């Protein structure tokens, strides 16, 4: 049995649903198969390695309805987003309760098994409203929800094989491994940072403010499925390595991927992000402006407000920062809490505008993005366009 270092996992126990034995694999090959998409596969992996502790499988009806209606599992543990396995009615009709199925990706590779403990029809309108705060299909998470199958399967899983993350494999660690790493580094307080975007100066500023107060920074970028207009994960990973090389103390930061799909659920996803980082061993977590947001669906600080209301249940400390910008009169990064000057003195660009500049080969102002990082992003986007052409 492996030693679990550091902060107690969410729900009290770091889950391990892995079984890589040849016997289990051989038995699974004889089972009827169910095909998972990339989103389902990433959820399977995170359940298996303990990132989604205390979950041991895809949610059954009791947990699903409890999470949607009360933001808690049926046992009372706080949980903000249903982790479900949707299938079509036709597929569900052929599956037998209390029997196992093999879980394969779209290429037919076997990754796990699932004991089908429940089949149920979800209330998608209620799920959309309570999780995403809207039922509009213009929201990418809601669109995905309604595009999914109309029956959810629930039950315990086994992870028989971990998916490869290609070029990111060198940055992959399980929660049990990051916890040991923090222990070996002598870090007792670790702040986690979630991102699906390149690190700009405002991110750097709030990360370093947090780093002044803890032993180490756990930079944990999401590399799973995202919106089509988000920057590709491989380009972003190069940008993270570049900024860490030039602007961060090497002994105080660790870069590890988060192999999850992005749900864009704003405040509810902020809680999920915090829970996962707690399972990875973080004692602290950064919640910035419009965390996990998309469009204008969430208030600027709605995620901070929700996470503050449940902070005691989550058992973590949170750094909650205002929108940061570069002030020309201060000659430094600042927020409205620290800067007395007007907006005319502030340099701040929206993510959309920065992406447009990068796509056009234009380096944003150094007050917005580190030039070394901008050049990496411009080159990466250029190469992507050439490949598509």
C-alpha positions in Angstrom: 0.0 0.0 0.0 1.4 3.4 -1.0 1.9 6.2 1.5 -0.4 9.2 0.8 1.5 12.3 1.8 0.1 15.7 2.6 -3.4 17.1 2.8 -6.2 14.6 3.2 -7.9 13.8 -0.1 -11.4 15.1 -0.8 -13.9 12.9 1.0 -11.1 11.4 3.2 -9.4 8.9 0.9 -7.4 9.1 -2.2 -9.1 6.7 -4.6 -7.2 4.1 -6.6 -9.3 2.3 -9.2 -6.3 1.0 -11.3 -5.9 -2.6 -12.2 -3.2 -3.3 -14.7 -3.0 -7.1 -14.1 -2.8 -9.4 -17.1 -5.7 -11.5 -15.7 -8.1 -8.5 -15.5 -7.1 -7.3 -18.9 -7.7 -10.7 -20.5 -11.1 -11.0 -18.8 -12.1 -7.6 -20.0 -11.3 -8.5 -23.6 -14.2 -11.0 -23.4 -16.8 -8.4 -22.2 -19.2 -6.5 -24.4 -17.8 -3.1 -25.3 -18.9 0.4 -24.9 -17.2 3.2 -26.8 -16.1 6.4 -25.0 -15.4 9.7 -26.5 -12.4 11.8 -25.5 -14.4 13.6 -22.8 -15.6 10.3 -21.2 -12.1 8.8 -21.5 -10.5 11.7 -19.6 -13.2 11.3 -16.8 -12.4 7.6 -16.7 -8.8 8.3 -16.2 -9.3 10.9 -13.5 -11.6 8.6 -11.6 -9.1 5.8 -11.9 -6.0 7.7 -10.7 -7.8 9.5 -7.9 -8.1 12.9 -9.3 -11.9 12.8 -8.8 -11.7 11.3 -5.3 -14.0 10.2 -3.7 -15.7 9.0 -6.9 -15.1 5.4 -7.7 -17.1 5.4 -10.9 -19.5 7.3 -13.1 -22.4 8.7 -11.0 -25.5 6.7 -10.3 -28.9 8.4 -10.2 -28.8 9.2 -6.4 -25.5 11.0 -6.6 -26.4 12.7 -9.9 -29.6 14.2 -8.6 -28.0 15.2 -5.3 -25.2 17.0 -7.1 -27.5 18.8 -9.5 -29.9 19.9 -6.8 -27.7 20.4 -3.7 -24.1 20.5 -4.9 -23.3 17.5 -2.7 -23.0 13.8 -3.2 -25.7 11.7 -1.5 -23.3 11.0 1.4 -23.0 14.8 2.1 -19.6 15.5 0.6 -19.5 18.7 -1.5 -19.3 18.1 -5.2 -20.3 20.6 -7.9 -20.5 19.0 -11.3 -22.0 15.6 -12.3 -19.5 13.1 -13.7 -21.6 11.0 -16.0 -21.5 8.5 -18.8 -24.2 9.4 -21.4 -25.2 6.8 -24.1 -28.1 6.6 -26.6 -31.3 4.9 -25.7 -30.5 2.1 -28.2 -27.2 1.4 -26.6 -28.6 1.5 -23.0 -31.3 -1.0 -24.0 -28.7 -3.6 -24.8 -26.8 -3.2 -21.5 -27.7 -5.4 -18.5 -27.7 -4.1 -15.0 -25.1 -5.6 -12.6 -23.0 -6.8 -15.6 -19.6 -5.5 -16.6 -18.8 -3.8 -19.9 -15.4 -3.1 -21.4 -14.7 0.6 -22.0 -12.8 1.4 -25.2 -11.9 4.6 -27.1 -13.1 5.4 -30.6 -10.2 3.5 -32.1 -11.1 0.3 -30.1 -8.3 0.4 -27.5 -9.4 -1.1 -24.2 -8.9 1.3 -21.2 -11.2 0.1 -18.5 -14.3 -1.7 -17.3 -17.5 -0.6 -15.7 -20.0 -2.5 -13.5 -23.4 -1.1 -14.7 -25.2 -0.4 -11.4 -27.7 2.1 -12.8 -29.3 3.3 -16.0 -31.4 6.5 -15.8 -32.8 9.4 -17.8 -31.4 12.7 -16.6 -33.2 16.0 -16.3 -31.0 17.9 -18.8 -32.8 21.2 -18.5 -32.3 21.2 -14.7 -28.7 20.0 -15.1 -28.0 22.8 -17.5 -29.6 25.5 -15.4 -28.1 24.4 -12.1 -24.6 23.5 -13.3 -24.0 26.0 -16.1 -26.5 28.7 -15.0 -28.2 28.7 -18.4 -30.1 26.5 -20.8 -28.8 28.3 -23.9 -27.1 26.1 -26.4 -24.8 29.0 -27.3 -23.0 28.0 -24.1 -20.4 25.3 -25.2 -21.0 23.2 -22.0 -24.8 23.3 -22.5 -24.4 22.4 -26.2 -22.3 19.4 -25.2 -24.8 18.4 -22.6 -27.7 18.4 -25.0 -25.7 16.7 -27.8 -24.9 13.8 -25.4 -26.9 10.6 -25.2 -30.2 10.7 -23.4 -29.5 7.9 -20.9 -26.8 8.0 -18.2 -24.9 4.9 -17.0 -23.7 4.8 -13.4 -21.3 2.4 -11.7 -17.9 1.5 -10.4 -15.0 1.5 -12.9 -11.6 -0.1 -13.2 -8.8 1.7 -15.1 -6.9 -1.0 -17.0 -4.7 1.2 -19.1 -3.8 4.9 -18.8 -4.3 6.9 -22.0 -1.1 8.3 -23.6 -0.8 12.1 -23.6 1.8 12.1 -26.4 4.2 15.0 -26.2 2.8 15.8 -22.7 3.7 12.4 -21.1 6.9 14.0 -19.6 4.6 16.3 -17.7 2.1 13.7 -16.5 1.8 12.6 -12.9 -0.9 10.9 -10.8 -2.1 12.5 -7.5 -0.2 9.9 -5.5 3.0 10.9 -7.4 2.6 14.7 -7.0 2.0 14.2 -3.3 5.2 12.4 -3.0 7.0 15.0 -5.1 5.8 17.8 -2.8 6.9 15.8 0.2 10.4 15.1 -1.3 10.7 18.8 -2.1 9.8 19.7 1.5 6.8 21.7 0.4 4.0 21.7 3.1 1.9 24.5 1.5 1.3 24.3 -2.3 -0.9 26.6 -4.3 -2.5 25.2 -7.4 -3.2 27.2 -10.6 -5.7 26.1 -13.3 -5.4 27.4 -16.8 -6.5 26.7 -20.3 -4.8 29.8 -21.7 -1.2 31.0 -22.0 0.2 32.8 -18.9 0.0 36.5 -19.4 1.4 39.2 -17.1 -1.8 39.3 -15.0 -1.5 35.5 -14.4 2.1 35.8 -13.6 1.4 38.6 -11.1 -1.2 36.7 -9.1 0.8 33.5 -9.2 3.8 35.3 -7.7 1.7 37.0 -5.1 0.5 33.6 -4.0 4.0 32.2 -4.2 5.1 34.8 -1.7 2.9 33.0 0.9 3.4 29.3 0.2 6.3 26.8 -0.4 5.5 26.0 -4.0 3.4 26.7 -7.1 1.7 23.8 -8.9 1.1 25.0 -12.4 -1.6 22.5 -13.7 -2.8 23.4 -17.2 -5.8 21.6 -18.6 -4.8 19.7 -21.8 -8.0 17.8 -22.5 -10.9 18.8 -24.9 -11.5 22.6 -25.2 -13.4 24.9 -27.5 -12.2 25.1 -31.1 -11.1 28.7 -30.7 -9.0 28.1 -27.6 -5.2 27.9 -28.2 -4.0 24.3 -28.9 -2.6 22.6 -25.8 0.8 21.9 -27.4 1.3 25.5 -28.2 0.3 26.5 -24.7 2.6 24.0 -23.1 5.6 25.5 -25.0 4.6 28.9 -23.7 4.4 27.6 -20.1 7.9 26.1 -20.3 9.2 29.4 -21.8 7.9 31.7 -19.1 9.0 29.3 -16.3 12.5 29.2 -17.8 13.0 33.0 -17.8 10.8 34.4 -15.1 10.2 31.8 -12.3 12.5 30.3 -9.7 13.0 26.7 -10.8 13.0 25.3 -7.3 9.6 26.8 -6.4 7.4 25.7 -9.4 6.3 22.4 -10.9 4.5 22.0 -14.2 2.1 19.0 -14.5 -0.7 18.5 -16.9 -4.4 18.2 -15.9 -5.8 15.6 -18.4 -9.4 16.8 -18.3 -12.0 18.2 -20.6 -13.0 21.9 -20.1 -16.7 22.3 -19.1 -16.8 26.1 -19.0 -19.1 25.9 -16.0 -17.8 29.0 -14.3 -18.4 29.0 -10.5 -19.4 25.3 -10.3 -16.3 24.3 -12.3 -14.1 26.5 -10.0 -15.1 24.2 -7.2 -14.3 21.1 -9.2 -10.9 22.5 -10.1 -10.2 23.1 -6.5 -11.3 19.6 -5.4 -9.0 18.0 -8.1 -6.0 20.1 -7.0 -6.7 19.2 -3.4 -6.5 15.5 -4.5 -3.2 16.3 -6.2 -1.9 17.6 -2.9 -2.5 21.3 -3.0 -3.4 23.1 0.2 -4.2 26.4 -1.6 -5.8 27.3 -4.8 -6.0 30.5 -6.9 -9.4 31.8 -8.1 -9.1 34.7 -10.4 -11.4 36.8 -12.5 -14.2 34.9 -14.3 -12.7 31.5 -13.4 -13.7 28.8 -15.9 -16.0 31.3 -17.6 -17.1 31.7 -21.2 -18.7 34.7 -22.8 -20.8 36.8 -20.4 -22.5 33.9 -18.6 -21.0 34.5 -15.2 -20.3 37.5 -13.0 -16.7 38.7 -12.9 -16.2 37.4 -9.3 -19.1 34.9 -9.1 -16.7 32.0 -8.8 -14.9 33.7 -5.9 -18.2 34.3 -4.1 -19.4 30.7 -4.5 -16.1 29.2 -3.4 -15.9 31.5 -0.4 -19.4 30.3 0.7 -18.2 26.6 0.8 -14.5 27.1 1.8 -14.9 25.3 5.1 -16.3 22.2 3.4 -13.5 22.2 0.8 -10.8 22.3 3.5 -8.5 24.5 1.5 -7.2 28.1 1.5 -8.1 30.2 -1.5 -6.3 33.2 -3.0 -8.9 35.4 -4.6 -7.6 38.2 -6.8 -9.1 41.2 -8.5 -8.5 41.8 -12.2 -4.9 42.7 -12.6 -3.4 45.2 -15.1 -0.2 47.1 -15.8 -0.4 50.7 -14.5 1.9 53.1 -16.4 2.0 55.6 -13.5 2.7 52.9 -10.9 5.2 51.4 -13.3 4.0 47.9 -12.1 1.3 45.3 -12.2 -1.6 46.2 -9.9 -5.3 45.8 -9.2 -8.0 48.3 -8.2 -7.2 47.4 -4.6 -3.6 48.8 -4.9 -3.6 51.3 -7.7 -5.1 54.8 -7.3 -4.9 55.8 -11.0 -7.6 55.9 -13.7 -8.2 53.5 -16.5 -6.5 55.7 -18.9 -3.2 54.7 -17.2 -3.9 51.0 -17.3 -2.7 48.6 -20.0 -4.9 45.5 -20.3 -6.2 43.6 -23.3 -8.9 41.0 -23.5 -8.0 37.4 -24.2 -9.9 37.7 -27.5 -7.8 40.7 -28.6 -4.6 39.1 -27.6 -5.4 35.9 -29.6 -6.2 38.0 -32.7 -2.9 39.8 -32.3 -1.0 36.6 -32.0 -2.8 35.0 -34.9 -1.8 38.1 -37.0 1.9 37.7 -35.9 1.8 40.8 -33.8 3.6 40.7 -30.4 1.3 42.3 -27.7 2.7 45.0 -25.5 5.3 43.8 -23.0 3.1 45.0 -20.2 0.5 42.4 -21.3 2.6 39.4 -22.4 6.2 38.5 -22.0 7.9 38.9 -25.5 9.5 35.5 -25.2 6.2 33.9 -24.6 4.4 35.8 -27.3 7.0 34.7 -29.9 6.5 31.1 -28.9 2.7 31.5 -29.3 3.0 33.3 -32.7 5.3 30.6 -34.1 3.1 27.8 -32.8 0.0 29.2 -34.3 1.8 29.8 -37.6 2.9 26.1 -37.7 -0.7 25.0 -37.0 -2.0 27.1 -39.9 0.7 25.6 -42.2 -0.3 22.1 -41.2 -4.0 22.7 -41.8 -3.1 24.3 -45.2 
